[in-house]
Protein backbone atom coordinates (compact mmCIF):
# COMPACT_ATOMS: atom_id res chain seq x y z
CA UNK A 1 0.00 0.00 0.00
CA UNK A 2 2.77 2.40 0.90
CA UNK A 3 6.54 2.50 0.99
CA UNK A 4 9.08 4.99 2.32
CA UNK A 5 12.65 3.87 1.84
CA UNK A 6 12.94 0.47 3.50
CA UNK A 7 9.66 0.85 5.41
CA UNK A 8 6.46 -0.60 3.97
CA UNK A 9 2.86 -1.04 5.14
CA UNK A 10 0.66 -3.58 3.36
CA UNK A 11 -2.98 -2.75 2.72
CA UNK A 12 -4.11 -5.62 4.97
CA UNK A 13 -2.11 -4.26 7.91
CA UNK A 14 -3.50 -0.76 7.36
CA UNK A 15 -7.05 -2.13 7.26
CA UNK A 16 -6.48 -4.12 10.45
CA UNK A 17 -5.23 -1.02 12.28
CA UNK A 18 -8.25 0.96 11.02
CA UNK A 19 -10.67 -1.79 12.05
CA UNK A 20 -11.96 -2.39 8.53
CA UNK A 21 -11.33 -4.57 5.47
CA UNK A 22 -8.88 -4.07 2.61
CA UNK A 23 -11.69 -3.38 0.14
CA UNK A 24 -12.76 -0.27 2.07
CA UNK A 25 -9.19 1.00 2.25
CA UNK A 26 -8.57 0.69 -1.50
CA UNK A 27 -11.96 1.97 -2.68
CA UNK A 28 -11.90 5.12 -0.54
CA UNK A 29 -8.66 6.47 -1.98
CA UNK A 30 -9.39 9.84 -3.60
CA UNK A 31 -8.91 10.57 -7.30
CA UNK A 32 -6.00 12.95 -6.61
CA UNK A 33 -3.77 10.19 -5.22
CA UNK A 34 -1.31 8.92 -7.83
CA UNK A 35 -1.60 5.21 -8.49
CA UNK A 36 1.21 2.87 -9.44
CA UNK A 37 0.04 -0.51 -10.71
CA UNK A 38 2.51 -3.38 -10.58
N, C-alpha and C positions, 0 to 999 in steps of 0.2 A: 504494500500500500504506500509506504513512504520510506525513503532512504536519505541519510545524511552522513556522508563519509562511510565509515564502517558500521554505523548504527542503522538498524532496519526495524520496522514494525509491520507485521503482516496484518492484513485486513481482519482475519479471524481474531487476532489478539486485541485489536482496536475495538471490535464489536463486543468482545467479552468484557472489556473494561467499561464500555458504555452501557452494558446491560441490554444488548440488542443482538440482532443477527447480521451476518455479513451482507445480505441483500439490502438491508436498510442503510448500511454505511455506503455502499457503492451507488445506490440509486438516489441518494440525497446530495451528491456532490454537485455543486453549481456549475453552470455552463462556462463560467470564466476560468475555471481550473483547467490547466493544460493537462491533457491526457497523453500517456506514452504507452502504446500497446506493444506487448512483447510476445 
